[in-house]
Amino acid sequence: MILKGTKFQLKVWKYLKTIPEGQIRTYSEVAKAIKKPKAVRAVANAIGKNPYAPKIPCHRVIRSDGSLGGYSGKGGINTKRKLLKLEGVLL
């Protein structure tokens, strides 16, 4: 799969592919992992523009307060909830 996006988006999406099935990260944790700890909003925007969901598992990223945040894939937040449940993540 050839990914198309900005350099920053590609960096975020590449990291998302490393999150193991059944695990979650927060937007802040993703920002820190890509060495851009102050770019939490930019990370959220890049994740929101992910056209490759669920192959690039943006559904595994949630807000720091434990809420789900958004989901750019088909079906929106309901699909995110279902995907996480299928992976055994209980929120």
N, C-alpha and C positions, 0 to 999 in steps of 0.2 A: 504494500500500500504506500503510495507516494502522498505524503501530507502536504497540504498547501495552507499557508498561514504566515503571519509575521514571524520574525526570528524569536520574539518573546513568546508568542503563542506556541510555537513548535517546542520551545524549551519546557513550557508548562505541560503540554500534552505528552511529551516524552516522559516527564516525571510521572504523570498519571498512570502510565502503562506499567510502572514499577510497584504500584500499590497492590498488594496481594488480594485475591478474592476473599471476601469475608472481613476485610479490614477497612477502616475509614481513616481519613485525615481531615483536618480543618483547613480552610483557606489560608490561615496564618501558617500552619505547618508546611503547606506546599510552598508558600513564599520563602520561608526559611530554608527549605530543602533545595531550592533553586538559587540560593544565595542572594535573594532580594527580599530581606525581611520586612522592609517598609512598603513593599508593593502588593499588599494584600488585596486592595481593590482592583489593581491591574490583573492579578491572578484570577480573581473572581470574574472579571470581564473576559479574560482569555478562555476560561472554562465555559462561560456562557456562550461563547462563539464556537465551541467545539462541534463541528459538523459530522464527526465520526463516532458519536455515541451510538451504542454502548461499546463499540470496539475499543475506543479510548475511554476508559471507565471513569468519566467525570461524576457518575452517580456515587462514587466512593468518597466524595468531598462534601463536607457539611460545615455549617457555621460553628463558631467557637462556643455558642450558647447551647449547642446540641440540636438546634432546629435544622431542618433539611436544606434550607436555602432554595435555589432554583434547579431546574434541569432543562437543558436545551434539546434533549432528545424527544422523539415522538411520544406524545402522551403526557409530557410535562412531569410535574411533581408526583403524580400518581404512579407513573412508570418508575421514577426514581425509588419510591417507597417499595414497590414490588420487586425491583431488582435487588435492593438491599436485603429484603426479606428472603428472597431465593438464595442469597449468599450467606444467610444465617445471621445477619446483622439485625439486632433488635434495638429499636430506638424508642 
